[in-house]
Amino acid sequence: MKSFRLDLNSIERVKGFVSVISNFSGYFDLVSGRYVVDAKSIMGIFSMDLSKHVELRILETNEKISEIENSIAPYLWKEA
């Protein structure tokens, strides 16, 4: 399992992220506290508290992790 911290604090960022991650096959979860949703589910993501970072967990995929990481780079959490 590989994980990344994401910043999805706007509707545009959520829509863009879902569009990108949906291009990859496999199982991807978003985690915020004790809540876990399918990272490809826009409705699931909007049910989360997006004022804080969320964690993307790549559970299973045949894709190269580096390709996924490059694709989601605009959504990665940047420390202040």
Secondary structure, DSSP 8 states (H G I E B T S, - for coil): -EEEEE---SHHHHHHHHHHHTTS-SEEEEEETTEEEETT-HHHHHTS-TTS-EEEEEEE-SS-HHHHHHHHGGGB----
